[in-house]
């Protein structure tokens, strides 16, 4: 069984790596439709539409124009998430997403950070680098 360190991962906007990533998350969900009918002894459901969403937390880097700079509110991007890195043969996940939020924060004794939220539009597909 293969395991991977979080530090191996990377996230790209198209072919461009996002700089200074601290963490990321990606969540896939499926809606369900209830199809329970009278006389059933337990509720039953059918799978319906799927979706994905995620976030990327970074140390803010204004010079990363093709990575962080491409993640502007409302922009539609190709999101590529590489949990194990992007070497040949590595598995990654790809899909189209819309940037829905960008927040920046800082404290007097820390670095400026940003958190970018995305909503997938369409499917999130596994692929191989």
N, C-alpha and C positions, 0 to 999 in steps of 0.2 A: 504494500500500500504506500503510495507516494504522499508525502506531506510537504508543505512549502512554507517558508517564512514570509510574513507580510512584506518585508523589505524587498522581496523579489519582484513585487507587483509594480505595474505602471498603468497609467491611463493616458490615452491619446485622443486628441481632437483630429479626426481623419488620420493622417500619417504623422502628425506633430505631437510629441510627448509634452504633457503638462509638467512644468518645472515645479520643484519644491513641494511635492506631494507629501502630506503628513499621514493622510488616511483617505479611504474611499469606502463607499458602500453602494451596493446595487441590489435592488429587491424586485423579484418577479412575483406577480400575483395572478390568480385566476378567479373571476367571478363565478358564482354558482347560481343555478336556478332551481328552485324547489319544485319537485314533481310528485309530491305526496298527494295521494287521493284518499277519499273516504274509504274506510275499511282497512287502511294500512296501519300497522302497529308501531311503525317508526317513521320518522321523516326521511325522505330520500331526495337526492339532489343530482343534477346534471352539471357538468363543467360547461362554462360559457366563455366569455371573452377574457383574454389575457392582457396584461400590461406590465410595464416596468418603470421604475423610477430610481433615482440615486442621488448621491452627493459626493463631492470631492472637497476635502479640506487641505489647504495649502498655506505655506508661508507666502505672503503676497510678494510678487515679483513683477513690477511694471515693465521690465525689459523682456518678459516672456510673451511677445506679441502674437505668436502663432499658437500658443497653448492657453495660458490664462487670459490673454488678450482677446482670444476668439470666443470666450465664454461670456458674452454680453446678454443682458436680459432680452428675451424674445428671439434670440438667434436659434436657428435650426442647425444642428451639428450632427456629424457622424461620430458617435461615441464608441471607442474601442477600449475595453477593459481587459488587461493582461494580468491575471492573478499570479501566474508563475513566471512572468517576464515575457519578453518578445523574441526569444531565440527561435530559430527554425524548429518546428515540431511542437512548440508550446501551444496550449489551448488558450483561446481568448473569446470574449463575447463582444458582439458588434450590433449596433442598432442606431436608428435615427432618434434624436432627442431634442427637446426644446429647453433652453435655459430658462428656468422659472424663478430663480432667486440668486442673488449674490449678496452676501453680508461680509463686512470687514470689521475686525475688532483688534484692539491693542490694549496693552497695559503698560504702565510706566517702566516695568522691569521685564518686559517680554518683547517679542517680535510682532510685527503686524501680520495678522492672519486673515484668511478669507475662506468662506465656505460657499460653494456653488451647488445649487440644486437643479436637477434636471428631471423632466417628465418624458418618458419614452413615447414615441408615436410609431406604432407598428410593433414588430416582434424584436426580441433580443435573441440573436442567433449565435450558437457556438461556431467557432471556426478554428483553423490551425494556422499558426504563423509560418 
